[in-house]
Amino acid sequence: MLSRDFTKSLQLSSISISLHHNILGEEFFDRVKAAYTDDKRIALLYSTLINLNRSPATTNIHKSIKFAIKQYTVKDGLLFYKGINKLGNSILRLVIPTAELQLEIVRLHHDSSTATHYGPLKVLADLSELYYLPNMYNQIKTLH
């Protein structure tokens, strides 16, 4: 059973992802889904979660991801990391698995007309509300 705050967060994340879907386009999200196989750990998490959704009773969870799997979920074929926002509320952040896609997200945010350019930490804080980018800070730092 999901808590009310977590359900509200799911709805807000879905709205945010829907808005970004319009900006980034269907093709970007198709590339994100395809890239989940590029990283062994993410591929294992993703495939295990897909299998858990299909048949939870018969899915074996590899010991290397037994703890981590609780921090992820799959929604509409996309992998999300369960995190906490600045206000302490539960949020879902879209996992962007490859450096190429991460840089695309960072550049889009950094170069947008509404970007404030307060430095890498501000960009990191803004992006971390919507996305989980492994090695996120280093990607942002390369633009400054």
Rosetta constraint file for C-alpha pairs under 8 A:
AtomPair CA 2 CA 6 HARMONIC 6.21 0.50
AtomPair CA 2 CA 7 HARMONIC 6.13 0.50
AtomPair CA 3 CA 7 HARMONIC 6.15 0.50
AtomPair CA 4 CA 8 HARMONIC 6.11 0.50
AtomPair CA 5 CA 9 HARMONIC 6.10 0.50
AtomPair CA 5 CA 89 HARMONIC 6.92 0.50
AtomPair CA 5 CA 90 HARMONIC 7.05 0.50
AtomPair CA 6 CA 10 HARMONIC 6.14 0.50
AtomPair CA 6 CA 89 HARMONIC 7.42 0.50
AtomPair CA 6 CA 90 HARMONIC 5.49 0.50
AtomPair CA 6 CA 91 HARMONIC 7.00 0.50
AtomPair CA 7 CA 11 HARMONIC 6.34 0.50
AtomPair CA 8 CA 12 HARMONIC 6.23 0.50
AtomPair CA 9 CA 13 HARMONIC 5.95 0.50
AtomPair CA 9 CA 89 HARMONIC 7.32 0.50
AtomPair CA 9 CA 90 HARMONIC 6.13 0.50
AtomPair CA 9 CA 91 HARMONIC 5.18 0.50
AtomPair CA 9 CA 92 HARMONIC 7.21 0.50
AtomPair CA 10 CA 14 HARMONIC 6.04 0.50
AtomPair CA 10 CA 91 HARMONIC 6.59 0.50
AtomPair CA 10 CA 92 HARMONIC 6.49 0.50
AtomPair CA 11 CA 15 HARMONIC 6.20 0.50
AtomPair CA 12 CA 16 HARMONIC 6.10 0.50
AtomPair CA 13 CA 17 HARMONIC 5.97 0.50
AtomPair CA 13 CA 91 HARMONIC 6.74 0.50
AtomPair CA 13 CA 92 HARMONIC 6.04 0.50
AtomPair CA 13 CA 93 HARMONIC 7.41 0.50
AtomPair CA 13 CA 130 HARMONIC 7.15 0.50
AtomPair CA 14 CA 18 HARMONIC 5.90 0.50
AtomPair CA 15 CA 19 HARMONIC 6.18 0.50
AtomPair CA 16 CA 20 HARMONIC 6.19 0.50
AtomPair CA 16 CA 130 HARMONIC 7.33 0.50
AtomPair CA 17 CA 21 HARMONIC 5.81 0.50
AtomPair CA 17 CA 130 HARMONIC 7.59 0.50
AtomPair CA 18 CA 22 HARMONIC 6.48 0.50
AtomPair CA 19 CA 23 HARMONIC 6.58 0.50
AtomPair CA 20 CA 24 HARMONIC 5.74 0.50
AtomPair CA 20 CA 25 HARMONIC 7.78 0.50
AtomPair CA 21 CA 25 HARMONIC 5.21 0.50
AtomPair CA 21 CA 26 HARMONIC 6.47 0.50
AtomPair CA 21 CA 29 HARMONIC 7.45 0.50
AtomPair CA 22 CA 26 HARMONIC 7.78 0.50
AtomPair CA 24 CA 28 HARMONIC 5.97 0.50
AtomPair CA 24 CA 29 HARMONIC 7.77 0.50
AtomPair CA 25 CA 29 HARMONIC 7.03 0.50
AtomPair CA 26 CA 30 HARMONIC 6.26 0.50
AtomPair CA 27 CA 31 HARMONIC 6.25 0.50
AtomPair CA 28 CA 32 HARMONIC 6.33 0.50
AtomPair CA 29 CA 33 HARMONIC 6.26 0.50
AtomPair CA 30 CA 34 HARMONIC 6.22 0.50
AtomPair CA 31 CA 35 HARMONIC 6.01 0.50
AtomPair CA 32 CA 36 HARMONIC 6.65 0.50
AtomPair CA 32 CA 78 HARMONIC 7.78 0.50
AtomPair CA 32 CA 96 HARMONIC 6.36 0.50
AtomPair CA 32 CA 97 HARMONIC 7.14 0.50
AtomPair CA 32 CA 101 HARMONIC 7.29 0.50
AtomPair CA 33 CA 77 HARMONIC 6.97 0.50
AtomPair CA 33 CA 78 HARMONIC 6.19 0.50
AtomPair CA 33 CA 79 HARMONIC 7.97 0.50
AtomPair CA 34 CA 38 HARMONIC 7.94 0.50
AtomPair CA 35 CA 39 HARMONIC 7.65 0.50
AtomPair CA 35 CA 97 HARMONIC 6.36 0.50
AtomPair CA 35 CA 98 HARMONIC 6.68 0.50
AtomPair CA 36 CA 42 HARMONIC 5.95 0.50
AtomPair CA 36 CA 43 HARMONIC 5.28 0.50
AtomPair CA 36 CA 46 HARMONIC 7.08 0.50
AtomPair CA 36 CA 97 HARMONIC 6.19 0.50
AtomPair CA 37 CA 42 HARMONIC 7.08 0.50
AtomPair CA 37 CA 43 HARMONIC 4.67 0.50
AtomPair CA 38 CA 42 HARMONIC 7.95 0.50
AtomPair CA 38 CA 43 HARMONIC 7.03 0.50
AtomPair CA 38 CA 97 HARMONIC 7.74 0.50
AtomPair CA 38 CA 98 HARMONIC 7.49 0.50
AtomPair CA 39 CA 43 HARMONIC 5.85 0.50
AtomPair CA 39 CA 97 HARMONIC 7.14 0.50
AtomPair CA 39 CA 98 HARMONIC 7.86 0.50
AtomPair CA 40 CA 44 HARMONIC 6.14 0.50
AtomPair CA 41 CA 45 HARMONIC 6.23 0.50
AtomPair CA 41 CA 65 HARMONIC 7.94 0.50
AtomPair CA 42 CA 46 HARMONIC 5.93 0.50
AtomPair CA 42 CA 97 HARMONIC 7.44 0.50
AtomPair CA 43 CA 47 HARMONIC 6.02 0.50
AtomPair CA 44 CA 48 HARMONIC 5.97 0.50
AtomPair CA 44 CA 65 HARMONIC 7.91 0.50
AtomPair CA 45 CA 49 HARMONIC 6.12 0.50
AtomPair CA 45 CA 65 HARMONIC 6.84 0.50
AtomPair CA 45 CA 69 HARMONIC 6.28 0.50
AtomPair CA 45 CA 72 HARMONIC 7.87 0.50
AtomPair CA 46 CA 50 HARMONIC 6.20 0.50
AtomPair CA 46 CA 74 HARMONIC 7.34 0.50
AtomPair CA 46 CA 79 HARMONIC 6.61 0.50
AtomPair CA 47 CA 51 HARMONIC 6.15 0.50
AtomPair CA 48 CA 52 HARMONIC 6.04 0.50
AtomPair CA 48 CA 59 HARMONIC 7.32 0.50
AtomPair CA 48 CA 60 HARMONIC 7.85 0.50
AtomPair CA 48 CA 61 HARMONIC 6.73 0.50
AtomPair CA 49 CA 53 HARMONIC 6.19 0.50
AtomPair CA 49 CA 69 HARMONIC 7.58 0.50
AtomPair CA 49 CA 73 HARMONIC 6.73 0.50
AtomPair CA 49 CA 74 HARMONIC 6.58 0.50
AtomPair CA 50 CA 54 HARMONIC 6.45 0.50
AtomPair CA 50 CA 74 HARMONIC 6.99 0.50
AtomPair CA 51 CA 55 HARMONIC 5.98 0.50
AtomPair CA 51 CA 56 HARMONIC 7.01 0.50
AtomPair CA 51 CA 59 HARMONIC 6.22 0.50
AtomPair CA 52 CA 56 HARMONIC 4.25 0.50
AtomPair CA 52 CA 57 HARMONIC 7.73 0.50
AtomPair CA 52 CA 58 HARMONIC 8.00 0.50
AtomPair CA 52 CA 59 HARMONIC 5.76 0.50
AtomPair CA 55 CA 59 HARMONIC 6.41 0.50
AtomPair CA 61 CA 65 HARMONIC 7.07 0.50
AtomPair CA 61 CA 66 HARMONIC 6.04 0.50
AtomPair CA 62 CA 66 HARMONIC 6.22 0.50
AtomPair CA 65 CA 69 HARMONIC 5.68 0.50
AtomPair CA 66 CA 70 HARMONIC 7.59 0.50
AtomPair CA 67 CA 71 HARMONIC 7.80 0.50
AtomPair CA 68 CA 72 HARMONIC 7.22 0.50
AtomPair CA 69 CA 73 HARMONIC 7.84 0.50
AtomPair CA 71 CA 81 HARMONIC 5.82 0.50
AtomPair CA 71 CA 82 HARMONIC 5.16 0.50
AtomPair CA 71 CA 83 HARMONIC 7.71 0.50
AtomPair CA 72 CA 79 HARMONIC 6.93 0.50
AtomPair CA 72 CA 80 HARMONIC 5.51 0.50
AtomPair CA 72 CA 81 HARMONIC 4.52 0.50
AtomPair CA 72 CA 82 HARMONIC 5.64 0.50
AtomPair CA 73 CA 79 HARMONIC 5.90 0.50
AtomPair CA 73 CA 80 HARMONIC 5.26 0.50
AtomPair CA 73 CA 81 HARMONIC 6.61 0.50
AtomPair CA 73 CA 82 HARMONIC 7.40 0.50
AtomPair CA 74 CA 78 HARMONIC 5.39 0.50
AtomPair CA 74 CA 79 HARMONIC 4.58 0.50
AtomPair CA 74 CA 80 HARMONIC 5.99 0.50
AtomPair CA 75 CA 79 HARMONIC 6.63 0.50
AtomPair CA 75 CA 80 HARMONIC 7.38 0.50
AtomPair CA 78 CA 94 HARMONIC 7.17 0.50
AtomPair CA 78 CA 95 HARMONIC 7.78 0.50
AtomPair CA 79 CA 94 HARMONIC 6.11 0.50
AtomPair CA 79 CA 95 HARMONIC 5.64 0.50
AtomPair CA 80 CA 92 HARMONIC 5.64 0.50
AtomPair CA 80 CA 93 HARMONIC 5.19 0.50
AtomPair CA 80 CA 94 HARMONIC 4.47 0.50
AtomPair CA 80 CA 95 HARMONIC 5.37 0.50
AtomPair CA 80 CA 132 HARMONIC 7.73 0.50
AtomPair CA 81 CA 92 HARMONIC 5.57 0.50
AtomPair CA 81 CA 93 HARMONIC 5.07 0.50
AtomPair CA 81 CA 94 HARMONIC 6.35 0.50
AtomPair CA 81 CA 95 HARMONIC 6.29 0.50
AtomPair CA 81 CA 132 HARMONIC 6.49 0.50
AtomPair CA 82 CA 90 HARMONIC 6.93 0.50
AtomPair CA 82 CA 91 HARMONIC 5.88 0.50
AtomPair CA 82 CA 92 HARMONIC 4.73 0.50
AtomPair CA 82 CA 93 HARMONIC 6.40 0.50
AtomPair CA 83 CA 90 HARMONIC 5.73 0.50
AtomPair CA 83 CA 91 HARMONIC 5.21 0.50
AtomPair CA 83 CA 92 HARMONIC 6.00 0.50
AtomPair CA 83 CA 93 HARMONIC 6.82 0.50
AtomPair CA 84 CA 88 HARMONIC 5.43 0.50
AtomPair CA 84 CA 89 HARMONIC 5.35 0.50
AtomPair CA 84 CA 90 HARMONIC 4.59 0.50
AtomPair CA 84 CA 91 HARMONIC 5.52 0.50
AtomPair CA 85 CA 89 HARMONIC 5.48 0.50
AtomPair CA 85 CA 90 HARMONIC 6.47 0.50
AtomPair CA 85 CA 91 HARMONIC 6.30 0.50
AtomPair CA 85 CA 129 HARMONIC 6.14 0.50
AtomPair CA 91 CA 129 HARMONIC 7.62 0.50
AtomPair CA 92 CA 130 HARMONIC 7.23 0.50
AtomPair CA 93 CA 128 HARMONIC 7.24 0.50
AtomPair CA 93 CA 129 HARMONIC 6.65 0.50
AtomPair CA 93 CA 130 HARMONIC 4.76 0.50
AtomPair CA 93 CA 131 HARMONIC 4.41 0.50
AtomPair CA 93 CA 132 HARMONIC 5.35 0.50
AtomPair CA 94 CA 130 HARMONIC 6.25 0.50
AtomPair CA 94 CA 131 HARMONIC 4.56 0.50
AtomPair CA 94 CA 132 HARMONIC 5.65 0.50
AtomPair CA 95 CA 131 HARMONIC 5.92 0.50
AtomPair CA 95 CA 132 HARMONIC 4.66 0.50
AtomPair CA 95 CA 133 HARMONIC 6.07 0.50
AtomPair CA 96 CA 101 HARMONIC 6.45 0.50
AtomPair CA 96 CA 102 HARMONIC 5.94 0.50
AtomPair CA 96 CA 131 HARMONIC 6.82 0.50
AtomPair CA 96 CA 132 HARMONIC 6.17 0.50
AtomPair CA 96 CA 133 HARMONIC 5.26 0.50
AtomPair CA 96 CA 134 HARMONIC 7.60 0.50
AtomPair CA 97 CA 101 HARMONIC 7.23 0.50
AtomPair CA 97 CA 102 HARMONIC 7.23 0.50
AtomPair CA 97 CA 133 HARMONIC 6.58 0.50
AtomPair CA 97 CA 134 HARMONIC 6.91 0.50
AtomPair CA 98 CA 102 HARMONIC 6.08 0.50
AtomPair CA 99 CA 103 HARMONIC 5.97 0.50
AtomPair CA 99 CA 139 HARMONIC 7.67 0.50
AtomPair CA 100 CA 104 HARMONIC 6.34 0.50
AtomPair CA 101 CA 105 HARMONIC 6.34 0.50
AtomPair CA 102 CA 106 HARMONIC 6.14 0.50
AtomPair CA 102 CA 133 HARMONIC 6.31 0.50
AtomPair CA 102 CA 136 HARMONIC 7.58 0.50
AtomPair CA 102 CA 139 HARMONIC 7.23 0.50
AtomPair CA 103 CA 107 HARMONIC 5.89 0.50
AtomPair CA 103 CA 139 HARMONIC 6.31 0.50
AtomPair CA 103 CA 140 HARMONIC 7.82 0.50
AtomPair CA 104 CA 108 HARMONIC 6.04 0.50
AtomPair CA 105 CA 109 HARMONIC 6.22 0.50
AtomPair CA 106 CA 110 HARMONIC 5.81 0.50
AtomPair CA 106 CA 127 HARMONIC 7.70 0.50
AtomPair CA 106 CA 139 HARMONIC 7.31 0.50
AtomPair CA 106 CA 140 HARMONIC 6.30 0.50
AtomPair CA 107 CA 111 HARMONIC 5.60 0.50
AtomPair CA 107 CA 112 HARMONIC 8.00 0.50
AtomPair CA 107 CA 143 HARMONIC 7.88 0.50
AtomPair CA 108 CA 112 HARMONIC 5.83 0.50
AtomPair CA 109 CA 115 HARMONIC 6.51 0.50
AtomPair CA 109 CA 123 HARMONIC 7.77 0.50
AtomPair CA 109 CA 127 HARMONIC 7.76 0.50
AtomPair CA 110 CA 115 HARMONIC 5.70 0.50
AtomPair CA 110 CA 117 HARMONIC 6.96 0.50
AtomPair CA 110 CA 123 HARMONIC 7.05 0.50
AtomPair CA 111 CA 115 HARMONIC 6.48 0.50
AtomPair CA 117 CA 122 HARMONIC 7.64 0.50
AtomPair CA 117 CA 123 HARMONIC 7.32 0.50
AtomPair CA 118 CA 122 HARMONIC 5.72 0.50
AtomPair CA 118 CA 123 HARMONIC 7.31 0.50
AtomPair CA 119 CA 123 HARMONIC 6.47 0.50
AtomPair CA 119 CA 144 HARMONIC 7.06 0.50
AtomPair CA 120 CA 124 HARMONIC 5.93 0.50
AtomPair CA 120 CA 137 HARMONIC 7.15 0.50
AtomPair CA 120 CA 140 HARMONIC 5.62 0.50
AtomPair CA 120 CA 141 HARMONIC 5.56 0.50
AtomPair CA 120 CA 144 HARMONIC 6.94 0.50
AtomPair CA 121 CA 125 HARMONIC 6.11 0.50
AtomPair CA 121 CA 137 HARMONIC 7.62 0.50
AtomPair CA 122 CA 126 HARMONIC 6.22 0.50
AtomPair CA 123 CA 127 HARMONIC 6.07 0.50
AtomPair CA 123 CA 140 HARMONIC 7.16 0.50
AtomPair CA 124 CA 128 HARMONIC 5.89 0.50
AtomPair CA 124 CA 136 HARMONIC 7.10 0.50
AtomPair CA 124 CA 137 HARMONIC 6.30 0.50
AtomPair CA 124 CA 140 HARMONIC 6.93 0.50
AtomPair CA 125 CA 129 HARMONIC 6.79 0.50
AtomPair CA 126 CA 130 HARMONIC 7.72 0.50
AtomPair CA 127 CA 131 HARMONIC 5.81 0.50
AtomPair CA 128 CA 132 HARMONIC 6.16 0.50
AtomPair CA 128 CA 133 HARMONIC 7.94 0.50
AtomPair CA 132 CA 136 HARMONIC 7.60 0.50
AtomPair CA 135 CA 139 HARMONIC 6.67 0.50
AtomPair CA 136 CA 140 HARMONIC 6.44 0.50
AtomPair CA 137 CA 141 HARMONIC 6.06 0.50
AtomPair CA 138 CA 142 HARMONIC 6.39 0.50
AtomPair CA 139 CA 143 HARMONIC 7.40 0.50
AtomPair CA 140 CA 144 HARMONIC 7.26 0.50
